[in-house]
């Protein structure tokens, strides 16, 4: 059997793509991705129309999608995250149908259950062999884990692997295996390494960020969860990384070894692994070169699928064993609902990703955010969009104090006993507005431009067009 075909166009034709079908892509190449644009250009030149694009995330490198929308090639979009350039266009209503936002756990759940069937999946593979065994750990375009591509490969009707690094059969240490793959195509480059991963992710040096990070580490220390077997996830933002640094110091001082670090893994989490803070890392996405090197060489650094990471349809998901997660927010309201889909003006500039998955699963879900950004308060009466319900958020950490969700009576007392600056979230809002003033709510249109679908496949909120 020969799975090798000469071009992306030939692979699309052999896969039988027709008008009205769904194609899918993963986002491990992030803003360095060449594959989505290459594929969509071929689909357009073949004359296909009314195509639905199911992507785990979309970045500004994918701005050519707007031309395909204008020409009727693309009529539907689903993603877990959409960056600001594309988001602004969607907020202005360029797509006739609402964008469908899912979570990193909800997407594979809906794929596996047949709620969002995929006709043709395109897997961008930094290394592959002629039968389709492929990995993200090797080659000039190495991105590390391919966790978000597993569901696409397993459940799509046809699967096309696109690689710029064809290896002899069998590829050792593959991630996605040949029994899921129909065709293999080689191209000159699947992405720009500079956009795929950053060289390093940096801990903040901002004094405000450091205050918040120190508070966050103390919250974890006094939560009752920091003990041997502790599990932890944090993001790649500067304040989140600083919180991880302070936490690392506490863990080493107290000789605590956690069971695992989870999520999109950074070099700083690799440092914690190597220092003995965790026995393992469970990685659905590598954020920098140090993480890519680690997952390639260290068996303690394990690749997991988005299904194992967070799907509620899986027999188990790692997020449900998570002790603490540190998350961000563009807004949080006095009921602890969090918005990470839009900015304060209502423009789409993000998405839940794993935000609501981890918040729902973790024993302690913590938001780190400054009291205000660009003189706009972080705390509001009602968020522009509910990305993560307040029932799943436990703590908000700012430089002006720590607000604990009133449901957490024991945690509140623990933190007060530790001498931490606990403040009611409404008092924090008032304190911030004495500095910034009370912002006026901007008017929004009456057209729904996006649907926010919770991790359990239920419509959670909608986003309206911006006037």
C-alpha positions as CSV (number, residue, x, y, z in Angstrom):
1,X,0.0,0.0,0.0
2,X,1.3,3.5,-0.9
3,X,-0.1,6.4,1.1
4,X,2.3,9.0,-0.5
5,X,0.6,11.4,-2.9
6,X,2.3,14.1,-4.9
7,X,0.5,17.2,-3.7
8,X,-2.0,18.6,-1.2
9,X,-4.4,19.1,-4.1
10,X,-4.2,15.4,-5.1
11,X,-4.7,14.4,-1.4
12,X,-7.9,16.6,-1.2
13,X,-9.3,15.1,-4.4
14,X,-8.5,11.5,-3.2
15,X,-10.2,12.3,0.1
16,X,-13.4,13.2,-1.8
17,X,-13.9,16.7,-0.4
18,X,-17.1,18.2,-1.7
19,X,-19.2,21.4,-1.1
20,X,-20.7,21.6,2.4
21,X,-18.1,19.3,4.1
22,X,-16.1,20.0,7.2
23,X,-12.3,20.1,7.3
24,X,-10.2,20.3,10.5
25,X,-6.8,21.6,11.6
26,X,-4.8,21.6,14.8
27,X,-2.9,24.6,16.2
28,X,0.4,23.3,17.5
29,X,2.3,25.4,14.9
30,X,0.4,28.4,16.3
31,X,1.3,31.7,14.6
32,X,4.0,30.0,12.5
33,X,1.5,27.7,10.8
34,X,1.6,27.4,7.0
35,X,-0.7,24.3,6.6
36,X,-4.1,25.8,7.0
37,X,-3.6,28.5,4.5
38,X,-1.9,26.1,2.0
39,X,-4.8,23.7,2.3
40,X,-7.6,26.3,2.1
41,X,-6.0,27.9,-1.0
42,X,-6.1,24.5,-2.7
43,X,-9.7,23.9,-1.7
44,X,-10.6,27.3,-3.1
45,X,-8.8,26.6,-6.4
46,X,-10.7,23.3,-6.7
47,X,-13.9,25.3,-6.6
48,X,-15.3,24.0,-3.4
49,X,-17.8,26.1,-1.5
50,X,-19.7,26.1,1.8
51,X,-16.8,24.6,3.7
52,X,-16.9,24.4,7.5
53,X,-13.5,24.9,9.2
54,X,-13.1,23.2,12.6
55,X,-9.8,24.3,14.0
56,X,-8.6,23.8,17.6
57,X,-7.4,27.5,17.5
58,X,-6.9,30.2,14.9
59,X,-4.1,32.9,14.9
60,X,-3.5,36.0,12.9
61,X,-1.3,34.1,10.5
62,X,-4.7,32.7,9.3
63,X,-6.1,36.1,8.2
64,X,-6.4,34.8,4.6
65,X,-9.5,32.9,5.9
66,X,-11.3,36.2,5.5
67,X,-10.8,36.1,1.8
68,X,-12.3,32.6,1.7
69,X,-15.2,33.8,3.7
70,X,-15.8,36.7,1.3
71,X,-15.7,34.3,-1.7
72,X,-18.1,31.8,-0.2
73,X,-15.5,29.0,0.2
74,X,-15.8,29.1,4.0
75,X,-19.2,29.6,5.6
76,X,-18.7,28.2,9.1
77,X,-15.9,28.4,11.8
78,X,-15.4,26.5,15.0
79,X,-12.4,27.1,17.3
80,X,-11.3,27.0,20.9
81,X,-9.4,30.3,20.6
82,X,-9.3,33.1,18.0
83,X,-6.6,35.8,18.1
84,X,-7.4,39.5,17.9
85,X,-6.9,40.2,14.2
86,X,-9.4,37.6,13.1
87,X,-11.5,38.2,16.2
88,X,-12.1,41.8,15.3
89,X,-13.3,40.8,11.8
90,X,-15.7,38.2,13.3
91,X,-16.9,40.8,15.8
92,X,-17.9,43.1,13.0
93,X,-20.0,40.3,11.4
94,X,-18.0,39.1,8.4
95,X,-19.3,35.6,8.8
96,X,-23.0,35.1,8.2
97,X,-23.3,32.2,10.7
98,X,-22.1,32.7,14.3
99,X,-18.6,31.4,15.1
100,X,-18.8,28.3,17.4
101,X,-16.4,28.5,20.4
102,X,-15.6,25.3,22.2
103,X,-13.2,24.4,25.0
104,X,-10.1,22.3,24.6
105,X,-12.0,19.5,26.3
106,X,-15.3,20.2,24.7
107,X,-14.0,20.0,21.1
108,X,-12.7,16.4,21.2
109,X,-15.7,15.5,23.2
110,X,-18.1,16.7,20.5
111,X,-15.9,15.2,17.8
112,X,-15.8,11.7,19.5
113,X,-19.6,11.7,20.1
114,X,-20.4,12.7,16.5
115,X,-21.8,16.1,17.3
116,X,-19.3,17.8,15.1
117,X,-18.3,15.2,12.4
118,X,-15.1,15.9,10.4
119,X,-14.9,14.8,6.8
120,X,-11.2,15.5,6.2
121,X,-8.6,16.2,8.9
122,X,-5.3,17.8,8.0
123,X,-2.5,16.9,10.4
124,X,0.6,19.2,10.2
125,X,3.4,16.8,11.2
126,X,7.0,17.9,11.9
127,X,8.0,14.3,11.3
128,X,6.3,11.5,9.5
129,X,7.0,8.3,7.6
130,X,5.4,7.1,4.3
131,X,2.6,5.3,6.1
132,X,1.6,8.2,8.2
133,X,3.1,7.5,11.6
134,X,3.9,11.0,12.8
135,X,5.3,13.1,15.7
136,X,5.8,16.7,16.7
137,X,9.1,16.0,18.5
138,X,11.5,16.0,15.6
139,X,12.5,18.0,12.6
140,X,13.1,21.7,11.7
141,X,9.4,22.5,12.5
142,X,9.3,20.5,15.8
143,X,6.5,21.7,18.1
144,X,6.5,19.0,20.7
145,X,3.2,17.5,21.7
146,X,0.5,16.9,19.1
147,X,-2.2,16.6,21.7
148,X,-4.9,18.6,20.0
149,X,-4.7,16.5,16.8
150,X,-5.5,13.1,18.2
151,X,-9.3,13.4,18.1
152,X,-9.2,14.7,14.5
153,X,-7.0,11.7,13.5
154,X,-9.1,9.2,15.3
155,X,-12.6,10.2,14.2
156,X,-12.3,12.0,10.9
157,X,-13.6,10.1,7.8
158,X,-10.3,10.8,6.0
159,X,-7.0,11.9,7.4
160,X,-4.2,13.6,5.5
161,X,-0.7,14.0,7.1
162,X,1.3,16.9,5.7
163,X,5.0,17.0,6.7
164,X,8.3,18.7,5.8
165,X,10.4,15.9,7.3
166,X,9.7,12.5,5.8
167,X,11.5,9.8,7.8
168,X,12.2,6.1,7.0
169,X,9.5,3.6,8.0
170,X,8.8,3.0,10.8
171,X,9.1,6.3,12.5
172,X,10.3,5.7,16.1
173,X,8.4,7.2,19.0
174,X,5.3,8.3,16.9
175,X,2.4,10.2,18.4
176,X,-0.3,9.5,15.8
177,X,-0.2,6.1,14.2
178,X,-0.5,5.0,10.6
179,X,-3.8,3.1,11.2
180,X,-5.6,6.5,11.5
181,X,-4.0,8.0,8.3
182,X,-5.1,7.8,4.7
183,X,-2.7,9.9,2.8
184,X,0.8,11.5,3.3
185,X,2.0,14.6,1.5
186,X,5.5,16.3,1.7
187,X,5.9,20.0,1.4
188,X,9.0,22.3,1.7
189,X,7.8,23.8,5.0
190,X,4.8,23.3,7.3
191,X,5.6,26.4,9.3
192,X,7.9,29.1,10.5
193,X,9.8,27.9,13.6
194,X,9.9,31.5,15.0
195,X,6.1,31.5,15.1
196,X,5.7,28.0,16.3
197,X,7.5,28.3,19.6
198,X,9.3,31.2,21.4
199,X,12.8,30.7,22.4
200,X,11.9,31.3,26.1
201,X,8.9,32.4,28.1
202,X,9.8,35.2,30.6
203,X,8.9,35.7,34.2
204,X,7.5,39.2,34.8
205,X,9.7,41.8,36.3
206,X,6.8,44.2,36.8
207,X,6.4,45.0,40.5
208,X,2.6,44.7,40.3
209,X,2.9,41.3,38.6
210,X,5.4,40.1,41.3
211,X,3.1,41.2,44.1
212,X,0.3,39.2,42.5
213,X,2.5,36.2,41.9
214,X,3.7,36.2,45.6
215,X,0.1,36.4,46.8
216,X,-0.9,33.5,44.5
217,X,1.9,31.2,45.8
218,X,0.9,32.0,49.4
219,X,-2.7,31.1,48.6
220,X,-1.6,27.7,47.3
221,X,0.7,27.2,50.3
222,X,-2.1,27.9,52.8
223,X,-4.9,26.2,50.8
224,X,-4.3,22.8,52.4
225,X,-3.5,21.3,49.0
226,X,0.2,21.7,48.9
227,X,1.6,18.3,50.0
228,X,3.2,15.3,48.4
229,X,1.3,14.3,45.3
230,X,0.2,17.9,44.6
231,X,-0.8,18.5,40.9
232,X,-0.6,21.9,39.2
233,X,-1.2,23.8,36.0
234,X,-0.3,27.4,35.1
235,X,-0.2,29.5,31.9
236,X,2.6,31.1,30.1
237,X,2.0,34.7,31.1
238,X,4.6,36.6,33.1
239,X,2.7,36.7,36.4
240,X,1.7,33.1,36.2
241,X,5.3,32.0,35.6
242,X,6.4,34.2,38.5
243,X,3.8,32.5,40.7
244,X,5.3,29.1,39.6
245,X,8.8,30.4,40.6
246,X,7.6,31.4,44.1
247,X,5.8,28.1,44.4
248,X,8.9,26.2,43.3
249,X,10.9,27.9,46.1
250,X,8.2,26.9,48.7
251,X,8.1,23.3,47.4
252,X,11.9,22.9,47.5
253,X,12.1,24.5,51.0
254,X,9.4,22.1,52.3
255,X,10.7,19.1,50.4
256,X,7.3,18.6,48.7
257,X,7.2,16.5,45.5
258,X,4.1,16.8,43.4
259,X,2.7,14.1,41.2
260,X,2.4,16.1,37.9
261,X,2.4,19.4,36.2
262,X,-0.2,19.7,33.5
263,X,-1.3,21.6,30.4
264,X,0.6,23.7,27.9
265,X,4.1,23.2,29.2
266,X,6.7,25.9,29.4
267,X,10.5,25.7,30.0
268,X,9.8,26.9,33.6
269,X,7.6,23.8,34.2
270,X,10.5,21.8,32.8
271,X,12.8,23.4,35.4
272,X,10.4,22.4,38.2
273,X,10.4,18.8,36.9
274,X,14.2,18.7,36.8
275,X,14.4,20.3,40.3
276,X,12.3,17.4,41.6
277,X,9.1,19.4,42.3
278,X,7.1,17.0,40.1
279,X,7.5,13.3,39.2
280,X,6.0,13.9,35.7
281,X,4.7,16.5,33.2
282,X,1.6,15.7,31.2
283,X,1.8,17.8,28.1
284,X,-1.0,18.6,25.6
285,X,1.0,21.5,24.0
286,X,4.6,22.8,24.2
287,X,5.0,26.5,24.6
288,X,8.7,27.0,24.0
289,X,11.9,25.3,22.8
290,X,12.9,24.1,26.2
291,X,9.6,22.2,26.5
292,X,10.1,20.7,23.0
293,X,13.6,19.5,23.9
294,X,12.3,18.0,27.2
295,X,9.4,16.1,25.7
296,X,11.8,14.7,23.1
297,X,14.4,13.5,25.6
298,X,12.9,13.0,29.0
299,X,10.5,10.0,29.5
300,X,9.0,11.8,32.6
301,X,7.7,14.4,30.2
302,X,4.6,12.7,28.6
303,X,2.5,13.6,25.7
304,X,-1.3,13.4,26.2
305,X,-4.2,14.0,23.9
306,X,-6.8,16.7,24.4
307,X,-9.2,13.9,25.2
308,X,-7.1,12.6,28.0
309,X,-6.4,16.2,29.1
310,X,-10.0,17.5,29.4
311,X,-12.7,15.7,27.5
312,X,-15.9,15.1,29.6
313,X,-16.7,12.3,27.2
314,X,-13.6,10.4,28.1
315,X,-13.6,7.6,30.7
316,X,-11.4,9.9,32.7
317,X,-9.7,13.3,32.1
318,X,-6.6,14.6,33.8
319,X,-8.2,17.9,34.7
320,X,-10.5,16.1,37.1
321,X,-7.4,15.0,39.1
322,X,-5.9,18.5,39.2
323,X,-5.4,20.3,42.5
324,X,-4.6,23.8,41.5
325,X,-4.8,25.8,38.3
326,X,-3.7,29.4,37.8
327,X,-5.7,31.2,35.0
328,X,-6.1,34.7,33.6
329,X,-9.0,37.0,32.8
330,X,-9.9,40.0,30.7
331,X,-12.9,40.6,33.0
332,X,-14.4,39.0,36.2
333,X,-17.7,40.0,37.7
334,X,-19.0,40.1,41.2
335,X,-20.4,36.6,40.8
336,X,-16.9,35.4,39.8
337,X,-17.9,34.7,36.2
338,X,-14.8,35.1,34.0
339,X,-14.5,36.5,30.4
340,X,-11.5,35.5,28.3
341,X,-13.2,35.6,24.9
342,X,-13.5,39.4,24.4
343,X,-11.8,42.6,25.5
344,X,-13.8,45.1,27.5
345,X,-15.1,46.7,24.3
346,X,-16.6,43.4,23.2
347,X,-14.1,42.5,20.4
348,X,-13.2,38.8,20.2
349,X,-9.5,38.4,21.1
350,X,-9.2,34.9,22.7
351,X,-11.3,32.0,23.8
352,X,-11.6,29.5,26.6
353,X,-9.0,27.0,25.4
354,X,-8.6,24.9,28.6
355,X,-9.7,27.7,30.9
356,X,-13.2,26.4,31.8
357,X,-12.1,22.8,31.6
358,X,-9.4,23.2,34.2
359,X,-11.6,25.5,36.3
360,X,-14.3,22.9,36.4
361,X,-11.9,20.1,37.3
362,X,-9.4,21.6,39.7
363,X,-9.9,21.7,43.5
364,X,-8.6,25.3,43.5
365,X,-9.1,27.5,40.5
366,X,-7.3,30.8,40.8
367,X,-7.5,33.9,38.6
368,X,-4.4,36.3,38.6
369,X,-5.2,39.7,37.1
370,X,-4.3,43.3,37.8
371,X,-7.0,45.6,39.3
372,X,-7.2,47.4,36.0
373,X,-5.8,47.5,32.5
374,X,-5.6,50.8,30.5
375,X,-7.7,52.3,33.3
376,X,-10.5,49.8,32.8
377,X,-11.3,47.8,36.0
378,X,-10.9,44.1,35.9
379,X,-13.9,43.6,38.2
380,X,-17.3,44.5,36.7
381,X,-21.0,44.0,37.6
382,X,-21.5,41.7,34.7
383,X,-18.9,40.3,32.3
384,X,-19.3,40.9,28.5
385,X,-19.2,37.2,28.0
386,X,-19.3,34.2,30.4
387,X,-16.3,32.1,29.3
388,X,-16.1,30.3,32.7
389,X,-19.0,30.2,35.1
390,X,-18.4,31.7,38.5
391,X,-19.3,28.5,40.3
392,X,-16.0,27.1,39.0
393,X,-13.8,29.9,40.2
394,X,-12.4,30.0,43.7
395,X,-10.1,32.9,44.1
396,X,-9.2,36.2,42.4
397,X,-5.7,37.5,43.1
398,X,-4.9,41.2,42.4
399,X,-2.3,43.6,43.7
400,X,-5.1,45.2,45.7
401,X,-6.1,42.1,47.6
402,X,-7.4,38.6,47.3
403,X,-11.1,37.9,46.7
404,X,-12.4,34.5,47.6
405,X,-15.7,33.1,46.2
406,X,-18.1,33.1,49.2
407,X,-18.8,29.4,48.6
408,X,-15.3,28.6,50.0
409,X,-15.8,29.3,53.7
410,X,-12.9,27.0,54.8
411,X,-10.5,28.5,52.3
412,X,-11.4,32.0,53.3
413,X,-10.6,31.2,56.9
414,X,-7.4,29.5,56.1
415,X,-6.1,32.5,54.1
416,X,-7.3,35.0,56.8
417,X,-5.4,32.9,59.4
418,X,-2.3,33.1,57.3
419,X,-2.5,36.9,57.3
420,X,-3.2,37.3,53.6
421,X,-5.0,40.5,52.4
422,X,-8.6,39.1,51.9
423,X,-11.1,41.5,50.5
424,X,-14.7,41.1,49.3
425,X,-14.9,41.2,45.5
426,X,-17.4,44.1,45.6
427,X,-15.1,46.1,47.8
428,X,-12.3,45.4,45.3
429,X,-14.5,46.7,42.5
430,X,-15.2,49.9,44.4
431,X,-11.6,50.3,45.4
432,X,-10.5,50.0,41.8
433,X,-13.2,52.4,40.5
434,X,-12.0,55.1,42.9
435,X,-8.8,55.0,40.9
436,X,-10.1,54.5,37.4
437,X,-13.6,56.0,37.6
438,X,-16.7,54.0,36.6
439,X,-16.5,53.0,33.0
440,X,-19.6,53.4,30.7
441,X,-21.0,50.1,29.3
442,X,-20.5,50.3,25.5
443,X,-23.5,49.6,23.3
444,X,-23.5,46.3,21.4
445,X,-25.5,45.2,18.3
446,X,-28.3,42.8,18.2
447,X,-26.6,40.2,15.9
448,X,-25.0,37.1,17.4
449,X,-21.6,36.7,15.9
450,X,-20.4,33.9,18.2
451,X,-21.8,31.1,20.4
452,X,-19.8,30.1,23.5
453,X,-20.4,26.4,23.9
454,X,-19.5,25.0,27.4
455,X,-17.4,21.9,27.8
456,X,-20.6,19.8,28.2
457,X,-21.9,20.8,24.7
458,X,-24.5,23.3,26.1
459,X,-24.8,26.8,24.8
460,X,-23.3,28.9,27.6
461,X,-23.4,32.5,26.2
462,X,-23.4,34.4,23.0
463,X,-21.3,37.3,21.7
464,X,-23.0,40.2,19.9
465,X,-21.5,42.3,17.1
466,X,-19.7,45.5,18.0
467,X,-21.2,48.7,16.7
